Amino acid sequence: MPGLFDPLKLRGVALRNRIGVSPMCQYSSVDGFVNNWHLVHLGSRAVGGAGLVVTEGTAVVPDGRITPSDLGLWNDAHIAGHRELVRFIAAQGAVPALQLAHAGRKASRVPPWESDPGQTQGRPLTISEGGWQPLGASSIAFDQGYTIPHELSVSGIADIVESFALAAQRAAEAGYEWIEVHGAHGYLLHSFNSPISNKRIDAYGGSLEGRCKITRAVARAIRKVWPDNRVLAFRLSFTDWVDGGWNTDDTVQLARWLKEDGVDLIDVSSGGGVPRPRIPVGPGYQVPGAAAVRQGASIPVAAVGLIDKAEQAEFIVREGSADVVMLAREMLRDPYWPLRAAVELQRCEAARMPVPYNSAWGHLGDFSFDPITAPRITDSGIDRVDGSRRNTLV
């Protein structure tokens, strides 16, 4: 079996290794435009040696944003900024990827840091505050205090599908080599897929096939306009973590259908469809879901979820649970995690020290850091060893 630092080729796209930077919302955009924050945030992870770098969820329409500060690609004017981002990521040897998204009933919220202390998700943004009417599969609010979404009409569904295709065309013009569609975490497509949030009685509800109809339509619409030599992936939650909700068998079947529709890889996550589910969180807790989809649908998959050790990531790939390992929090802690992993796994020949760093480090085997003086990033903040606080992560 291949290992973490063996290349992977899908269609005409070649990853230098099996390490991906998972989409991470930054809530740092104005009117959907890419800015220097996105260039530095994503560019530094490409410099750090990842094989795949995926943008945060990028809205296909303005009212598909989680917050007013989300990235967007609903306007041709957005293309130039994305093109600059793509060029830098690709120049560092990583594959530039874009996550296309519509937040559905979880749209129109404030960024997390503008909410009450302890809240991990932003509170709903009211219309009077500049918010907008969320859309959903059914008129069921995500949680108490959330705005009841407007149930999409059949014509409204068609408009959403077209918006994904138009955004994909702009992504192609910007130069992205890989699109991931966000169909997880309770956002619009997941809200259609799950019987928890979809109570429709028309062709887009009821049976599994009906509930998945819009997701498949999005896949087919993108594949029609997306170059044949570029990758199309979908992020799916493999379970809602509640009885009577979306489950692993449903995910496997949807993955089979999406494979027929031209999808090349499933990025397997979980949850997000209901508030406060009981989730058995632990290292690699979502990997079994990825393995089930890979085996059940015979499609390449990515695994995510508390993966932070080089040996752990290597094992996930070598045992055949996943083809790609996606990291988020660990990439925030250390953008150079892939280079350190190459040293730990004795695969230095498969990694590349950035050329401007060569004069300082000599070769990759010398790449190290001083744990006494380096800052430590935790879920509660970024601490110096002397106890002072530099910043707070929410």
N, C-alpha and C positions, 0 to 999 in steps of 0.2 A: 504493500500500500504506500502511496505517496506520503510525504511528511509536510510539516508546516512551511518549509522553505523550498519545496518543489513547486515549479510553475504550474499554472492552470490555464488552459485555453478553452474558451467558450465562444462559438462562432469565430469571428475574426479578432477577438480580444484576448490578449495574453496577460495574465497576472504574473508578476515576478515572484510572488509568494502567495500563501493562502491567508494572509493577514489583512483584514479590512477595518477601516475606521467607520464605526457605526454612525448613522445619522444622529446628530445631537442638536436639539433646538437651541438657538443662541438668542433669539428675541432681540436682535441688534440691527434690524433693517429699518429703513424709512421708505414707505410706499413700495415695499417689495424689492428694493434695489440692493445688489451686492455692494459692499463697501470694504474698506481696509481691514475691518475686523474679520470678515469672512476670509479674506485673502491670507491673513496671517494665521488665523485659527486652523484653517484647512491646509494651507501651504506648509505650515510647520510639521504637520503629521505626514505629509508627503516627503518632506526632507528627512523625517525620522525613519523612513524605510518601509512604510506600509505598502502593500501591493495594490490596495483598493481604497480610495478616499471618497466617501459619500457625503453630499451636502445634507444639511438639515431638511426636514419636510418643507418643500417649496410649493406654495399654493398655486393652483391652476386657475382660480378666480379669486377676486378680493374677499368675497364672503366665505371663502374656504379656508381663511387663515385662522389659526388658533388665537393669535393676538394681532394687534395692528403692527407689530414689529417683526412679523414673519417675512422670510424670503418669498419672492414671487416670480412667476414666469407667465403671467397672464397678458403681458404687453410686450410688443416688439422692442420697446425701449429698454426692457430688462436684459436683452440678449448681450449687449456689449460688456456689461459687468461680469456676466457668467463666462463670456469668452475669455476675458482676462484671467479669471479664476482657473478655467480649464487649462489654459496655456501654461500657467505656473505649475500646477499639479503634474501635468504630463511631462514637463521639462525635468522634474525630479525623478521620473521613472515610474510613477504611480498611475493607475488608471483612474481618470476623473469620472465620477458617477453622480447622478442627480436623483434625489428622492422626490417624486411628484405626489402631492397630497391634497386632500380636501378634508377639513376637520369635522364636517357634518354637525351633529348636535353638540359637539364639544367646542364649537367655534365661539368667537367673540368673548375672549377673556383677557384679563390683564396679565402681564408677565409675572412669574412666580414671586419675584422679589417685591412686587407691589401688593402682595396679599398679606394676610395676617401671619405672624411668626408661626412656624411649624407647618404651614400648608405647603405641600409640594406642587400643587397646581394652582394657577392663578384663578382668582374669583371671577365670576361672570361679569362682563362689561356691559352695562346697560346702554340702551339706545341714547339716553340723555347724555351719557359720557362719551358718545361717539362710537358705540357698538353697533351691531347689526343683527338681523333676525337669523338665527341658525336654521339649517336645513337638516332633515333626517329621513330615514326610511318610514318612520311613523311619528306621530305627535306625542312622543314620550320623552320627558326630560331625563338627562343623564343622572341627576341627583337632586335632592332638595336644594332650592336656591338657584338652580340652573334654569335658563329660559327654555320654555317648551318649544321644540323645533317645529318648523313648518313642514308638514309631510309633502315630499316631492311628488309632483304630478308626473305622469308618463312623459309629457313633453319636457318637463324640467329635468327628468333623468336623462333624456336624449341630449339636452344642453350640457349637462355635466360630462357625459361621455365625450362629446365633441370638444369640450374644454381640455380634457386630458390629452386628446389627440393633437390639438393646436399647441399645447405646451410642449408635447414631445417633438413637434416640428421645430419649435424654437430651440429646444435642447440640442437637436441635431445640428442646427445652424451655429449654435454656440460651440459645438465640437465635443460634447459629451459622448463617451463611448459606451455608457452603461446607464440605463434607467431602472430605478426601483420604484414601483408604485406602492404607496402606503395603504395596505388593506388590513391593518391591525389596530390594536389599542383603542378600539371604540370609535374610531373616526368613521367617515361616511361609509366607505365600502364595507367595513366590518359591521357597522350598524345595520346594513342590509343583510349580511351573511348570517348574523346571529338571531336565533328565535327570541332572545331576550328583548331585543330592540326593534325587531321587525314583526309587526302584527298585521301587515297588509293582506288583503284578500284578492288582489289582482295578480297579474302575471309575475310581479316582482316580490311576491310573498308566498307564504304557505310552505310548499315543499322545499327541500334543500336546493333543488335545481332552480326553482323560482327565486329564492332568496339570493342565490349566487349569480343571477342573470346579469345584474349591472356590473359586477366584478369581471365577468367573462367578456362583457361588451367593451369594457375599458381596455382589456388586454388585446382584443381583436382590433379595436380602433387604433391603438398605438402601433401595433405590429404592422398595420397597413402603411403607416407613414414613417415608421422608424426604419433606418437602413438595415438591410438583412444581415450585414456583417457585424452589427452591434448588439449588445446583450440587453434583454428585457427580463427583469426580475420583479418579484412581488414579495412584500413583507406581509406575512400572515400571523395572527395569533393562533396557536394550535389549540388553545382552550380558553374559556372564560373563567375557569376555576370555580364554577358554580354548577350545581345540578340543574339539568334542563337547558343548559346553555350550549354554545358552540363547543365542539369537542375534537379530539384527535382524529376520529374516523371522518368527521366532516371535513377537516383540513386535508386529509389524504385524498379524499374524493375531489375536492376543489383543486388540489395540486395536479391531479390527473387531468382534469378538464383544462386547466391553464396550460399544461404542457401541450395539449392538443391545439390550443389557441396561439402557440408560438412563444410561450414563456420558457426561459432557459434555466432559471434558478429560483428557489423559494428561500427567502430569509425568514427563518422561523423564530418568532418571539411568542409572547403569550399575554393574556389579560388585557386590561384597559377598557373592557366593555361594560363593566359594572363597578360601582364604587365599593371599596373596602372588601374585596374578596379575600378568602383565606388562602394564601400562597405559600407553599413550602420553600421559602427562599434559602438558597445555599449555593456554594460554588458549582457553577455549571448546571443549575437547576432546570434550565430549559433545553439542555442538550438532548434528553430522551425524546422530546417532541421533534427535534430536528431529525434524529435518527429514524423515528417512525415515519416521517414524511419521505425521507430519502429512500427508505426501503419500500414503503407502501406505494409510492407514486413513481419510483424509478426515475427521479429527477435530482440534479445537483441541489444541495442546500447549503445555507450558511447557518451557523449556530451562534447564539448570543446569550448573555446573562451571567454576570459575575465570573468571567474568565479573566484571570490576571496573572497566571503563572505560565512560563514558557513550556514546562513539561506537561502541564494540563492541556494547553492548546495543541501541542504536538500529539498527545495521546488521542484527543478528539478527532484529529484528522487521520492519524494512522489506524485507529480502530474502525474507521469508516462511518462514524456518526455524522460527519459533516465534511464538505469539500472546502469550505472557507470558515474561518473563525473571525467574528466581528467583535471589536472591543470599543467601549465608550469611556467609562469612568477611568479605566487604566490608561487610556490614551490621554485623558486630561491630566492625570498624575504625571505621566511621562510620555511626551511625544516621540521619544526615541526608544520606546519599548521594543519595536521590531529589531533594532540594532543590538540591544542588550540580549534579546532572545536568541539572536544568531550566535552571540558569544557563548551563552549558556548551553546551547544545543550543539556547539562546535560545528556550526554551519556558516562560518565567516565567509567562505568562498561564494556563498549564495546571496550575500548582502553587499551593499555598496555604501561606503562612507562618503558623505557629500564632498565633492571635490574641494570646495573652499576650506573644509575642515582638515584636509589631509596634512597640511603643514604643521598643525597643532597636535594631531593625534598619531600621525605616522601610519598606523593601520588599525583595522577594526578590533583586533585582539587587545589593543591598548585602551579601548573605549570603556571608561568607567567613571564613577562619580564618587564624591566624598559624602558618605551618609551622615557625617557629623554636621556638615554645614548646609546640606541641601534642604530646601523646604519640603515639608510633608503635606500632601493634599489629602484631606479626609472628608467624610460626608458633612462635617460640621464647619469646615473651613480650611484655610491654608496656614499652617503654623510654622514658625521658626523654632529651632531647637531651644532658643532662649525663652520660649513661651509667648512671644508677641504674636499678634494676629495681623496678617497682611490683607486678608480678604475673606469673604464669606461665600460659600457655595450654598445655593438654595435648591 
